[in-house]
Amino acid sequence: MRGSLKLGRFAGIDVFVHWTFAILLAWIFLLRWSESRDVVAAFGGVVFLLAIFGCVVLHEFGHALTARRYGIMTRDITLLPIGGLARLERMPENPWHEFWVALAGPAVNVVIALAAYIVLRITGGLSPDIESALREGGFLEQLMLVNVILVAFNLLPAFPMDGGRVLRAVLAVPLGRRRATRIAAGIGQMMAVVFGLFGLFVAQNPFMLFIAIFVFIGAQAEARQVGMTSLMQGMTVRDAMLTRFRVLSASDPLATAVDELLAGSQQDFPVVDESGIVGVLRRQDLVKGLAEHGKQATVGSAMTRVCPAVDSAQPLQQAFEQLQSQGCTVAPVMESGRVVGLLTMENIGERVMVASALETEGQRARGEARGPKAEG
């Protein structure tokens, strides 16, 4: 994720922290200092926040390591002010695999809370009630309570929380993944609206409104993503690729690319040399190359090599996930060692829209066919 600092690599997974996390630390420090006018107390607040986010990292590793058991790798884990994000290569398609991957994160927080409880019970450090614990509890007791809150919050049946994925997994067994996602996303959005209204008018807490907006958008995005991938089922790259395209040579000047760009609707160009396909010249690469080196620079000096080719017979969903994981919007399409097309995110979206329209029309036609027959 852009704007992130790498903290390290653990269990084969890179861990990053987003720069905005520093703002949260500074805010907590200033808040505690303004309340107590005590630098030690202010630093104590920062240390406690870091401990909470340490639990969040362990939570995300719970997801990541469980997903690994099902053959799904994790690209990285990033700490954000609102929590952690483990970017899996893909979500499990088997509902029960998704069920256990989703539960693994909260399960880690349960273990942390239980461990803290056992220590406090042995040492006699437990407060007589929750109110006392929240107000006067020690470091470990409050960390235990935070982990209990994390479990409760994450198990709310709303995307993008873990509870939403658990609900989707359970519903997917009898209903299928697409319908289950629509139901789970709808429940999540309704909960987000209620949560937002409560935060705005009852609790008068703008942070609760922010969380509600985050949940609403997350549920909407999940439903859209699953709907899109389900429509790709059975499609290959050949079904969505551009077949009318121009190819550039690595030795061509950028002036040639400019002429091709302005002459038609193609914005990205496969680049070849004597050995075959060597890269892609995207529109942003062309603009950057012109700004830095001018029109006489070669296409090869400006093209990107980070977007590898895909095969025409490859499942479209697999190619789509490949482009997403590599941050690419375009890839050359190969068949028998030659370039036969160009796959772009835009064309994938257009192909899915066509499939959705045809599906809607088919449902309408089937509905009419099942309608009551006119009496003669």
N, C-alpha and C positions, 0 to 999 in steps of 0.2 A: 504494500500500500504506500502511495506517495506520502512524503513528509514523515516517514517513520524511521526510527533509530533501532538498529539491531542490538538486542541485549545478549544474544548468544544462541547456541544450538544445543538442544537437549532432546535425547531419544531420537535423534535424526530429524528434528523439526526446528526450524528457525523461529525465534521469538522476537517480535518487534514491539516497540512502544511508539505511539503516535505523538507528535510534538505537542498536540493540544493537551496531553496528559500533564504537561508541565504547568499549564494554566490552572488545572484542578488542584495540583499540589500547592501552588502559590495562593490560591483562593482559600484553601483549608488553613494554611499557615496564618494568613491575615485575619481570617475569621476567628481562629482560636486566640490569636494575640489580642485582637480587639476586645474579646470577652474577658481575658485574664490579665492582659498586660504583662504576660510572663513568657519569655522566649522559650524556656524549657517546655512549658505546656503547649506552645505553638508547635515546636518540633515533635512533641509527643503525638499531636494530631496528625502530623505528616507521616510519622512512623506507623501509626495505626492504619492510616489509609493505605500505605504500602503493604501492610500485612493483609488487608482485605483483598487487595489486587493480587497478592501472592496466592490467596485462596482461589481467586478467579482464574489465574493461570493454571492451577491444578485442576480446576473444573474443566477448562478447555482441553487439557491433556487427557482427562477422562474420556471426552468425546473422541479425541484423535486416536488414542491407543486402542479403544474399542473398535473404531472404524478400521484400523489397521488389521484387526483380526479377521475382518471380512474382505480383505484385499483392497481397501480404499485408503490411499495415502493422504496426508495432510500437507498442503503447500506451505503454510505458515500459520502462526498464531500472533495476533496483533492486539495490544492493549489500547483501549480507547477510554475516554472519560466516562462513557456510559457502560463500560464492561469490556469483555474480551470477545474476540472473533477468531474461531478456528476455521480456516478456509480448506474444506475438504475438496479433493479432486472432483468428487461427485457425491450426491446423496445416495444412500442405499436404495435400490429398487425393491428389494425384498422387504415387505412391511415389518417383519419381526426383526430383521437386522436394523432397520431404522428405529424401531422401538427401543432396542437395547443401546444403540448409539446415543439416542436422545436422553435416556435415563442415566447413562454413565456419568454425565456431568453433575447433575444434582446428587447422585450417589456419593461422589467425592466429597461434596459439602456435608452430607449426612455423616460420613466417616469423620471428618474434621470436627464437626459439632459434638459427636459422641466421644471422641478422644478428649476434647476439652472438658466435657461434662465429667468424664471419669476422673480426670486429674483434679478438677475442682471439688468433686465429691470426696476424693481421698484426702485432699489438703484442707477441706472444710472452707473452701473459698466461695461457696454458692450463696447468693443473696436469698432472703426469705421469699421474695416475689419478683415478678418480671419488672414491675415499675421501679423497684429499688435497683435491680440489675441494670436497667437502662440509664438510671440517673446517677448511681454511685458505684456501679460494678467496676471491677478491675479490668485490666487489658484482656486477659484470657476469657473472662466471662462475657465481655462485650463482643469479642471476636466469635465466641460460640453463638451468641444471639444473631449476629450478622449472618453467619452461615445458615442458621435456621430460616432467616428472612430470605436469603438467596434461594434456598430450596423452595420455599412457598411461592416466591415471585416467578421463578423459572418454570414451575409446574403449572402456572396458569395456562389454560387451553387456548393460547393465542400465539400465532406466528408473530415474530420470529423466535419466541421463547420455546424452550424444550417441551413444555406441555402441549404446545400446538403440534409439534412433530409426533409426540406420543399419541395424541388424539387422531391425527391423520393416519398413523400406522395402524391403530386399532380399527378405524373405519375402513381402511383400504382392504382389509381381509374380505369383508363381504361386498363392498361397494366398488372397489377399484381405486387406484391412486388418484386419478383425475377428479372423480366425483368427491372422494374423501377430502382432497385438497380444497375444493370449492366450499364444502361444508365447514371445514376447520378454519379456513380463511374468513368466511362470513362470521363465524362465532368470534374470531379474534377481532374483527373490525367492530362488531357490536360492543365487545368488551372495551375496546379502545375509546369508543365514543362515550360510554358510561364513565370510564376512568377519567377522560378529559373533562367532562362536565363536572364530575366530583372535584377534581383538582382546581377547576376554574371558579366554581360557585360555592362549594362547601369548604374545602380545605384552603382555598385561595393560595394554591401552591403552583407557581408557573412551571416548576420542574416536573410535576405530575402531568401537566398538559404537554410538555415536551416528550415525555415517555409515551403518552397516548398517541401522539402524532407518529412517533417512531414505530410503534406497534401497528398502527393502521397502515402505514406505508409498507412495512415489512410483510404484512399479511397480503396486501394487494400484489406486491412484487412476487411473492411465492406462488400465488394462484396463477399469475401471468406466466411465470417460468414453467410451471408444471403443465399448464395448458399448451404452451408452445412445444415442449418436448414430447408430450403425448401425441400431438398432431404429426410429429416427425416419425413416429413409429412406422416401420416398413419402407421409409424413403431412403434413397441413397444420395450421395453427393451429385450424381448425374441429374437427379430430379430437380435440383435447385441451382445448378451452376449456370453462369453466363457462357453462352456458346459463340457469341459475336464479340470478339475482342482483338486487340492488337498486342503484339509482342515487341519488346524493345531489346536491342543488343546492349550488352554491358559497355561496349565502346561508343555507342551513340552519344552525341552531346545532349545536354539537358534541353537545348533549344528544340530538338526533335520531340522530346517529351511534351514540351509546352505546346507545340503545334498539334500534337495528337489530343492533348487535354482539351484544347479550345475547339477542336474540330468535331468532337462528338461528346457522348455522355459518359464515356469511360474515364474513371478517376484513378484507377490503380492498374499497373502494367506488369505482367510477368517479364522477367529479365533473363536472357539466355546468353551463353557464349559457346565456344566450340565444344565444350563438354556437356552442354545441356542447360537445364534450368539452374540459375545461380542465386536468384533472389526476387524481390518484388519492389517496384518503385511505387510507393503510395503518394497520394497528393501532398501529404504533409512532408514527406521526404523530398519531394520535388521543390516545394516552396523553401524548405530549409537549405537545400543545396544551392538554389538560385541566390538566396540571401548571403550565403557564405562564400560561394565560389563563382557565381555567375553562370551565364548560358553555355559557355564553352566547356564547363566541367563535364566529365563523363557520367553517364547513367550509373555505371558501376560504383562510382565514388559516393553516390547519394542514396542508393538503394538500401533496403534492409534485408538481412539474412535471418532474422528471428522468426519469420513466418514461413515455416516449411510447407512443402507441397502436401496435398492430400490425394488419395486415390479415388477415381470416379465411382468405383464400386463400394467404397466405404460407407457404412451407415451414416446418414446425415446427422443424427443426434451425436454420434461419436465425434464427427468433424466439428460440429458446433461447440462441443465441450472443449475440444482441442484448441480451437481459436480463442475461446474465452480464457482458458488457463494460461495461454501465452500472450494475452493482451493484444491479439491481432484482429483486424477487421476484414482481412482478405488473405486468400491462399491460392496458389496455382493448383489446377487439377491435372493429374497425370493419368495416362493410360498407355500401357505398353511402352513406357519410356519417353513419351512425348506429351507436350502440353495440349490438352483438349478443352480446357475451360478455365473459368475463374470463379471461385466461390467467395462471396462477400456476405457480411452480416446483413446487409440491406436485402440481398436476394433471398437469403434464408427467411427473413421476416416476410417478404412478399410471397414466398412459396407457402409459408404457414398461413398467411391471411387467405390465400386462395383455398387451401385445404379446409380452413375454418368455414368459409362461405359455402363451399360444397357440402360440408357436413351439416350445416344449418339447413340448406335446401333439401338435403336428403331426409333430415328429421321431419321437415314440414311435409314432404311428399308422403312419408310413411304415416304421419298423423292423419293426412287427408284420406289415405287408403284405408285406415282403420275406422274412419268416421262412419256414422249411420247411413245405411243405404236408403234411397228414396223409395217409398212404397209405390208399387204400380197399380 
